[in-house]
Amino acid sequence: MRYRNTWMEATVVRTQQVAANVMQLQIAPEKGMEKFTVGSHLDVSVLINDIPEIRSYSLVGSYDPKAPYTIAVKRLPQSRGGSQYMWRLKEGSKIKISQPTNHFELGFGAKNYLLIAGGIGITPIVGMAQQLAHRPEKQVNMLYLGQSSEEMPFIQELQELLGYRLTLHFSDADGLFDTARLLEMVDERTQVYLCGPIGLMNAVRKTWEQSPFENTNLRYETFGASGLFAPQKFMVNIPGYNKQIEVKENETLLHAMEAAEIDVMYDCKKGECGLCQVDILEYTGDIDHRDFFFSEAEKGENKKICACVSRVANGNITIDTAYRGN
């Protein structure tokens, strides 16, 4: 039930490792480039255990009609296989990609901006920095966080672009970033754009919700579906279908349910739309909510789970799909 994608053949024209675990790929579609705005992403068709899947990757930089699409992929040891597939691509590899789509549009109505990037979440932020830095009437600052400088791509380019307006934070040297410090970096008119891992995203959202600033001034995009626990297999009991199924470490609850011929509606497969939510009847262990659909309060209630990304750690779960096929 994928939506609005027009698939096209494309060729990987260049690969370049730009950080310790980050590979940059330049991709040329056979029918030519489509214009895109910063914050856009491509969907890429990948094979994981010989099963077709879709992964989304933000486009790096601004549109250039003479340049191929550029993405950057972080190799994740706990990946279900998407990053491994992308890292195996070579110059000349043929892949299928979607048209560029933007759910993280940069608005130009504000004067003050703070861009926040965590790890590989830097990819959509680079183009935003470029666009804003070249508009003298805009005041832009960036906070770029990561494990270490070796793990963080584009540092030199951003330093040349932003100078003192770029703040770097390395957790191996500086420890965890205290998100309360963000409130000293913004005012009520600042627009904040955020992309990074789920831990950072949740911490910034919580800080913002407790601040006096407007929620609409914090804009963010999910990047992948990293969780608070390492992926592990778990059992799912579905009384409505009189079935019990296993979800493996490298698959989603949604995929396991589809394989068991259990009907679940879905759309984005990124934990954003909420269409795949199912009711939690019972559980043991921890619900690892990896979605960005439910609020923090709703996640704390553990009454529902987004089957496309969220998981169970250290236990099992009983659910009701609230949908019955004919």
N, C-alpha and C positions, 0 to 999 in steps of 0.2 A: 504494500500500500504506500509506495513512495510517491511523492507529489511534485508536480510542476517541473520535473527535470527533462531536459532534452539532451540525450546522450550523444556523444560524438567521439570519433577516433582521434587519438592524439599521440605524439611522440615525445619521449624524454630526450631533450637535445643537450642537456648538460647536467651533471651532478657535481656537487662540491661539498665537502665536509666543512662546515663553518663554525663548529664548536665540538667539544669532546663527544657528545652524543647527538649532534644535530646535523642532518644532511639537507642541503638545499638542492632542490630540483627545479629545472626550467623546463616547461612543458609547452609544446606548440601544437595546437589543434589543427587537424588537416584542413578544415574550412576557414581558418583564419581566426584571429583574436576578436573577442567581443569587448566593447568598452565596459569598464567597471569603475565603481567608486571605492574609496578606501574603506576597509572594514568588510569587504566582500570575501566570499569563500568559494571554493570548488568542491564538489562531491567527486570522489574517485571510486571506481568499481575495483574492489580488491578480492582476492581469493584467500580464504582462511580455512584450512583443512578441506580444500577443494569445494568450499561452499561460497557462493558469491555474497559479498557484503559490501556496504557502502561506508566510506570514511570521509569526513569533511576536513578540509585544510584551508586556513586563511591565506589569502593572497598577500604577499610581501610587497610593500612599496606602492607607488602610484601607477596608474595606467600609462603605458607608453605603447603607441601603436606599432612601433618597430621592435618591441621586445616581447619575448614569450612570457607566459604566466610564470610566476615564481612562487613556490611554496617551500616551507622548511618543516622537516619531520624529525621529531625527537625519538630516538630509539629507546623504548621502554622495556625493561626486563620483565615487567608483569603484564605486558601487552597481551591481548587475546590474539594477536597476529597481524594487526594492521600495520604497525610501524615496521615489523620485520619484513612484511611484503614490500613496503615502499623502499626500505633500505636495500633490498635485493635488486631493484631496478637499475639498469645501466643506461648509458647513452645509446639511443637507438631503440630502447624498449617501447613497445606499443601498449597503450592503456586506453581506457574509456573514462572520459570526464564529463561533467555537466557544464552547463552555462554558469557564469559567475552569478551568485545570488548574494544579496546584502541584507542581513538582519541586524547589523551593527553599524548603522549609518552615522557618520559624523555630521553633526549640525554646526552651522557657522553663525548661529544667532547670538552666541555669548562672546564676551570679551576675554574672560579668564578660563583657562583649561588646566586640568591636571590629568595626565595620562599615567595609568598604573599598569605595569606588565609584570607578571610572575612567570619566570622560566620561558617555556616555548609560547606562552601567551603573548610574547613580544611580536609575533608575526603580524597581526592586524594593526598593532599600535605603530609600527614603523611608518606606514603610509600616512597615518594621522599626524605624526610628528612632522613629516615632510610638508604636508599641506599647511599646517598651522604655522610652522617656523618661517614659511615664505610669505606669510601675511603679516606685515608690520603692525597692523592694528590689533592683532591678537597677542595675548600674553599666555604662553604655554610653558608648563613645567612637566617633567616626567620623573616618575619613580620606577626604577627597574630593579626587581628583586630576583635572586637566584641562589643556588647552592654555592657556586664559586664562579669566578670570571671565566674559567675554562669551559664551564657548562653553558655560558650565556652568549649567544650570537649577536652580532651587529653592534657591539659596544663601541668600537672605534668609530663607526659611521655615525652613531648617535652622539658621541662626544664632539665630533666635528660639526654636527648639525646644531646641537643645543648648547654646548659649552657648559657653563655653570648651572644652567637650568636642568641638567640631568643629574639626578641623585641615584647612586648605585648602592645596593645593599647586598652583601654576600653573607649568607647565613653561616657558612663554615667559619668565618672570621668575626662576624658581627652578632651572631645569634639570631633568634627569631625576631622578625620585625614587629614592633608594637603598633598595631593599627590605630591606636588612640592618637599617635603622632600625626595622622592624616588631618585631624581637625585643626592643626596649626598651619597646614599647608593650603587651606581653602577658606573661602568665605561663602556667604549665602548666594553669591552670583556665580560661583565657580561650577563649571560642568566637568564631571569626572567620568572618564572612560576606563574601564577595567577589564582585563582578560588575564586568566591564569588558572592554576590548579584549584580544586574545590576547597581546600583548606583556606587558602588566601581569600578566595571569593566569599566564602561564608563569613570569615572574620571581618572583611571590609563591609559587607552588607550589614552585619550586626552592629558594627561601630556606627555606620551611617544611620541606621534605624534609631539609634539612641542619641543621635546628634540633633541639633536644632534646624538642620538643613532640609530642604525639600527632597523627598525621595526621587522625584523626577530628574534631579540633577545628577544622579548616579546611574550611569548606563554601563551595561556589561554584556559580555558574550561568554557563553560556556565554551570551554576548550576540552574536548574529549570527555571522558566520564571517569576520571580518577576518583577514588574513594578514600575513606578513612582507614580501611582495612585492606590487606592484600587479598586478591581474589582467591576463593576456596570453594570447593564443591559443597552443595547443600541439597537437601531433599525438600520437595514441595508436595504437600497434600492438597488435592482439589476435590472436596466432597461432591460438588455439583456434577462432576464427571466421573466420580468413583475411580479416580486415578491418583497415583503417586509417581512423581517423576524426579529424576536427578538433574540438577544444573551443574555442569562441569565448570572447572576453573576458567576455561577459555571460551565460554559461551554465556549468553545472557539468559535471563529468565524467559524473556519473550521468545527467543529462538528455541529454547527447550520446550516451551508450550506449543509452538508451531509444529515442531517435530513430532509431538504427541497428538497432533490434530485437535488441539484445543483452541477455539476461536478467541482471539483478542484483537480489538481494534488498535491501530497505531498509525503514526504519521512520521514524526521527525526522526525518531530513533536516537535522539540526543538528550532526552530528558527535559525538553522545553515545552512541548505542547500539552502534555498531560493526558492525551487520548488513551494511552495504554495503561492507565492506573487501574489497579485491582484492589479489592478489599482484603485487609489482613484480619483473619479470624483468630489465629493463635500464632505464637512464635516462641522460639528459644534463642538464646544468644543475642546478637545485635543486628538491627536493621541498618544497613549501610546505604543511606539515602544519597544517591549520586545525581539526583535530578535538580533542576532549577525551576521547577513548576510549583512545588509546594513551598509555603513559607516555613521559616524555622520553627514556628509554633506548631504548624501542622506536622512537620517531620517529628517533632518531639512527642506527638500523640501516637505515632506509629499505627494509624488506622488504615492507611493506604500506602501502596508502593507502586512506583513507575517501573513496569516490567522491562522496559527497553534498556535501562542502565543500572537500576538499583539492585542490591544483593542482600544476602544474609551472611553474616560472619559468625562462626563458632556455634552454629545451631541450625534449626530447620524452621519451616513456615507452613501454615495452612491458610489458603486464600480462597476467595470467591471472585470469579471473573465478572459476575453481574451481567454476563452475556451468554445466551444459549443459542447455538446454531440450530437450524432446522433438521 
